[in-house]
Amino acid sequence: MRRVSTLTIVAIVAVLAVVGSATAYEIVTSQPGHPCAAFTPAQLGADPVNGTVTGNTTPNYAGATTTNGPVQTVPNGTIIHVVAAENFWGSLISQLGGNLTSVLSIVSDPNADPHEYEANTSDAVAIADANLVIVNGVGYDDWALQLIASSDTAGQEILNVGTLNQVYVTGGIVTGNPHLWYNPLYVNHTLIAMYDDLVALQPSSRAVFQQNFENLNTSEAGGAGGISIDQLYARANQIKAEFAGTVVASTESIFVYLANYTGLDLVSPPAFMEAIAEGNDPPAASVSLFECQIESGYVKVLVYNVQTVTPITTTIKGIAATSNVTTTFVSETIQPPDTSFQVWMYGQYDNLLNALNAKALGQ
């Protein structure tokens, strides 16, 4: 049963700013007979609207971690073996556990689409031998859940990040979105759960884990790579303060959570983003709408997922280049793989901020 930590966390508040009046631009592609004439200005992004912040409720700690029987504690001085299905969660647990943990992150190839990962025998052995297994859930890594069920390791702790944050596959583009690590609030909840799991496995090392937690979140040293979680989300809050309401597009649903958190108006058709995320061809109507949105003049920045590249997304990127839309890039797993979660994510926030600034200076 999940134990609620007494560790005090200062939650990051993500309240979206109310967006003002719509920006006025001439839609040069809306003449009668043009394919884009079928879409209204609102569909193309003429009327910025507020996003919906999710994940700002108290997580269900009672159901966050499951255990196959009583927790098998790890004696003091013994290394805790952790397997993370993906390296973004692996990076965070490694920083919390420090030299008291040995962490294996399975999905880490920056050139592959994590949605298409296929497990192997080595993965099965690693998961069977682990004291703690961390999965993203929400359909993102079902292969890991299958290996956990097959191994049935006694006393093993399993942290399902989707279950923790009450996100399930049936929820749609927002509440069923598996890209949980792009939601600052979900990351905060997960860090607390990770801390609790480490303490449950090795209670004698509580003070070490608590110090590591504080260093990761608030230390002036900034955790690994000189960036703390607080500094990371201060950057996200800066984007919100300066650019809330700006019309943006994304080739994939990976950007939905961050767009909501920062108050950016993400207008890409949900059917397009979901299809690309799942490796499917998006509906033809969504492709037409997306192309017209990019051409319309309303969209300022295109966010492009470099790990889900298809002929269609390449075409969208090309249209952006000829339509004066700045493109910035994001990835699903940490790039390069040997850097920390917060350094990787901070770089992506910086790229987004620079792209937004470039459009603002160019107007």
C-alpha positions in Angstrom: 0.0 0.0 0.0 1.3 3.4 -0.9 2.6 5.4 2.1 2.1 9.2 1.8 5.5 11.0 2.3 5.8 13.7 4.9 8.3 15.4 2.6 7.1 19.0 2.0 6.8 19.9 -1.7 6.1 23.3 -3.0 3.9 22.6 -5.9 4.3 24.5 -9.2 1.1 26.3 -9.9 0.0 26.1 -13.4 -2.9 28.6 -13.9 -3.3 29.6 -17.4 -3.6 33.3 -18.2 -6.8 34.6 -19.7 -6.0 35.3 -23.3 -7.0 38.7 -24.8 -8.5 39.6 -28.1 -7.6 37.7 -31.2 -4.6 38.8 -33.3 -5.6 40.3 -36.6 -3.9 38.8 -39.7 -5.0 38.6 -43.3 -5.6 35.0 -44.4 -4.1 35.1 -47.9 -5.2 31.6 -48.7 -8.9 32.1 -48.2 -10.0 33.3 -51.6 -12.9 31.4 -53.1 -11.8 28.2 -54.8 -8.7 27.8 -52.7 -8.7 24.5 -50.7 -8.3 26.4 -47.4 -11.5 28.4 -48.1 -13.5 25.6 -46.5 -12.1 26.4 -43.1 -13.1 29.2 -40.9 -10.6 31.7 -39.4 -11.2 30.2 -36.0 -10.3 26.7 -37.3 -7.0 28.2 -38.7 -6.1 29.8 -35.3 -7.5 33.3 -35.6 -9.1 33.2 -32.2 -6.7 32.1 -29.5 -8.4 30.2 -26.6 -7.3 29.0 -23.2 -6.0 25.5 -22.9 -7.0 23.2 -20.1 -4.6 22.5 -17.3 -4.7 18.9 -16.2 -2.9 17.1 -13.4 -3.4 19.7 -10.7 -5.2 17.4 -8.4 -3.7 15.4 -5.5 -2.3 12.1 -6.9 -3.8 8.9 -5.7 -0.8 7.7 -3.6 -2.7 4.7 -2.3 -2.7 3.2 -5.8 0.5 4.5 -7.2 2.8 1.6 -6.4 1.9 -2.0 -6.4 3.9 -4.8 -4.7 3.8 -8.5 -5.2 3.5 -9.4 -1.5 5.3 -7.6 1.3 8.1 -5.2 0.2 11.4 -6.9 0.3 13.6 -4.2 1.9 17.2 -3.8 0.8 19.7 -3.9 3.7 21.8 -0.8 4.4 24.9 -0.8 2.3 23.3 -2.9 -0.4 22.5 -1.4 -3.8 18.9 -1.0 -4.8 18.4 -2.3 -8.4 16.0 -0.2 -10.4 14.7 -0.6 -13.9 13.0 2.3 -15.7 11.2 1.5 -18.9 12.3 4.9 -20.3 15.4 7.0 -19.6 13.5 10.2 -18.6 12.2 8.4 -15.5 15.5 6.6 -15.1 17.4 9.9 -15.0 15.2 11.2 -12.2 15.3 8.0 -10.0 19.1 7.8 -10.5 19.5 11.4 -9.1 17.3 10.6 -6.2 19.0 7.3 -5.4 22.5 8.4 -6.1 25.2 5.8 -5.3 22.7 3.7 -3.4 21.0 2.7 -6.6 21.9 0.9 -9.9 19.5 2.2 -12.6 18.9 0.6 -16.0 16.9 2.6 -18.5 15.6 0.4 -21.2 14.2 2.8 -23.9 16.9 5.3 -24.6 17.7 5.2 -28.3 17.4 8.8 -29.6 16.9 7.6 -33.1 14.0 5.3 -32.4 10.3 5.8 -31.8 9.6 4.6 -28.2 6.0 3.8 -29.2 7.4 1.0 -31.3 9.8 -0.5 -28.9 9.9 -4.3 -28.7 11.2 -6.0 -25.6 13.9 -8.7 -25.5 15.2 -11.4 -23.2 17.7 -9.1 -21.5 14.8 -6.7 -20.6 12.9 -9.6 -19.1 15.9 -10.7 -17.0 16.5 -7.1 -15.8 12.9 -6.6 -14.8 12.7 -9.9 -13.0 15.8 -9.1 -10.9 14.9 -5.5 -10.0 13.8 -4.2 -6.6 11.9 -1.4 -8.2 10.4 -1.1 -11.7 9.2 2.2 -13.1 6.8 2.3 -16.0 5.2 5.2 -17.8 1.9 3.4 -18.3 -1.0 4.8 -20.4 -0.3 2.3 -23.1 3.2 3.7 -23.7 5.1 0.7 -22.5 2.7 -2.3 -22.2 5.6 -4.6 -23.0 7.1 -3.7 -19.6 3.8 -4.4 -17.8 3.7 -7.8 -19.6 7.3 -8.6 -18.4 6.4 -7.6 -14.9 3.4 -9.9 -14.8 5.4 -12.8 -16.3 8.3 -12.5 -13.8 5.9 -12.1 -10.8 8.9 -11.2 -8.6 8.1 -11.4 -4.9 8.3 -8.1 -2.9 9.1 -6.1 -6.0 7.8 -2.5 -6.1 6.2 -1.3 -9.4 5.6 2.4 -9.9 3.2 3.2 -12.7 3.4 6.9 -13.5 0.0 6.9 -15.3 -1.8 5.3 -12.4 -0.2 7.7 -10.0 -1.4 10.7 -12.0 -4.8 9.1 -12.8 -4.2 9.2 -16.6 -5.6 6.3 -18.6 -5.6 5.3 -22.3 -9.2 6.0 -22.9 -9.0 9.7 -22.0 -8.2 11.3 -25.4 -5.7 13.9 -26.5 -5.3 15.4 -23.0 -6.4 13.0 -20.2 -5.3 10.0 -22.1 -2.0 11.4 -23.4 1.0 9.2 -22.4 3.6 11.9 -22.7 3.4 12.5 -18.9 7.0 13.8 -18.5 6.1 16.9 -20.4 3.6 17.9 -17.7 5.5 19.7 -14.8 2.8 18.7 -12.3 3.0 15.1 -13.2 6.8 15.1 -12.8 6.4 16.6 -9.3 4.0 13.9 -8.3 6.3 11.2 -9.7 9.3 12.5 -7.9 7.5 12.3 -4.6 6.4 8.7 -5.4 10.0 7.8 -6.4 11.3 9.2 -3.1 8.7 7.1 -1.1 9.6 4.0 -3.0 13.3 4.3 -2.2 12.5 4.9 1.5 10.3 1.9 1.6 13.0 -0.3 0.0 15.8 1.0 2.3 14.4 2.9 5.3 17.8 3.3 6.8 18.9 5.6 4.0 15.9 8.1 4.3 18.2 11.0 5.1 20.3 10.4 2.0 17.3 10.2 -0.2 15.8 13.3 1.3 19.0 15.3 0.7 19.1 14.1 -2.9 15.5 15.1 -3.3 16.2 18.6 -2.1 19.3 18.9 -4.2 17.4 17.9 -7.3 14.6 20.3 -6.7 15.9 23.4 -5.1 19.7 23.4 -4.7 21.6 26.3 -6.0 24.0 23.7 -7.5 21.0 22.7 -9.6 21.2 19.0 -9.5 22.8 17.2 -12.4 24.2 19.5 -15.0 23.6 22.6 -13.0 19.9 22.8 -13.5 17.3 22.1 -10.8 13.7 21.1 -11.2 12.7 24.5 -9.8 14.9 26.3 -12.4 13.4 24.1 -15.2 9.9 25.1 -14.4 10.7 28.7 -13.8 11.6 28.7 -17.5 8.3 27.2 -18.4 6.6 29.9 -16.3 8.6 32.5 -18.1 7.2 31.2 -21.4 3.7 31.4 -20.0 4.2 35.0 -18.7 5.6 36.3 -22.0 3.7 34.3 -24.6 0.4 32.9 -23.3 -2.1 32.9 -26.0 0.4 32.7 -28.9 -0.9 30.4 -31.6 1.3 27.3 -32.1 1.1 23.9 -33.8 2.6 20.5 -33.1 3.1 17.4 -35.3 2.4 15.1 -32.4 0.5 15.0 -29.0 3.8 15.1 -27.1 3.5 18.9 -26.8 -0.1 19.1 -25.5 0.7 19.1 -21.8 3.4 21.7 -22.1 1.2 23.9 -24.3 -1.5 23.8 -21.7 0.9 24.5 -18.9 2.4 27.6 -20.6 -0.9 28.9 -22.0 0.1 28.6 -25.6 -2.8 28.1 -28.0 -2.2 24.7 -29.7 -4.4 24.5 -32.7 -3.2 21.4 -34.5 -6.1 18.9 -35.2 -6.1 16.4 -32.3 -6.8 13.5 -34.8 -3.6 14.4 -36.6 -1.5 14.5 -33.4 -2.9 11.3 -32.0 -2.5 9.4 -35.3 1.2 10.4 -35.6 1.9 9.5 -32.0 0.5 6.0 -32.6 2.3 5.5 -35.9 -0.9 5.7 -38.0 -1.9 7.7 -41.0 -3.9 10.8 -39.9 -7.4 11.3 -41.4 -7.2 13.2 -44.7 -9.4 16.0 -43.3 -7.0 16.6 -40.4 -4.1 16.8 -42.8 -5.8 19.4 -45.0 -6.8 21.5 -41.9 -3.2 21.3 -40.5 -1.6 22.4 -43.8 -4.0 25.3 -44.0 -3.3 26.3 -40.4 0.4 26.5 -41.2 -0.2 28.5 -44.3 -2.8 30.9 -42.7 -0.4 33.3 -41.0 -1.9 32.7 -37.5 0.5 29.9 -36.4 3.8 31.4 -35.1 5.7 28.3 -34.1 5.7 24.6 -35.2 6.8 22.1 -32.6 8.3 19.1 -34.4 8.9 15.7 -32.7 12.1 14.3 -34.2 11.4 10.8 -33.1 8.1 10.4 -35.0 9.1 11.5 -38.4 6.9 10.5 -41.3 6.4 11.7 -44.9 3.4 13.7 -43.7 5.2 15.4 -40.8 8.1 16.2 -43.2 5.6 17.8 -45.6 4.2 19.9 -42.7 7.7 21.0 -41.7 8.4 22.0 -45.3 5.2 24.1 -45.5 6.2 25.8 -42.3 9.6 26.8 -43.8 7.8 28.4 -46.8 5.1 30.1 -44.7 7.3 32.0 -42.3 6.5 29.7 -39.4 9.5 29.0 -37.1 10.1 25.3 -36.3 11.5 24.1 -33.0 12.3 20.5 -32.2 11.5 18.2 -29.3 12.2 14.5 -28.6 10.5 11.7 -26.6 13.6 10.4 -24.9 16.6 12.2 -23.4 19.0 13.5 -26.1 21.9 13.0 -25.8 21.1 9.9 -23.7 23.9 10.5 -21.1 22.5 13.9 -20.0 20.1 14.5 -17.2 16.3 14.9 -17.5 16.3 18.6 -16.4 19.2 19.6 -18.7 17.6 18.0 -21.7 14.2 19.5 -21.0 15.7 22.9 -20.2 17.3 22.9 -23.6 14.0 22.2 -25.2 12.3 25.0 -23.2 15.0 27.4 -24.3 14.6 26.4 -27.9 10.9 27.0 -27.6 11.4 30.4 -26.0 13.9 31.4 -28.6 11.5 30.4 -31.4 8.7 32.4 -29.8 11.0 35.4 -29.3 12.1 35.2 -32.9 8.6 35.5 -34.1 7.8 38.3 -31.7 10.9 40.3 -32.9 10.1 39.6 -36.5 6.6 41.1 -36.3 
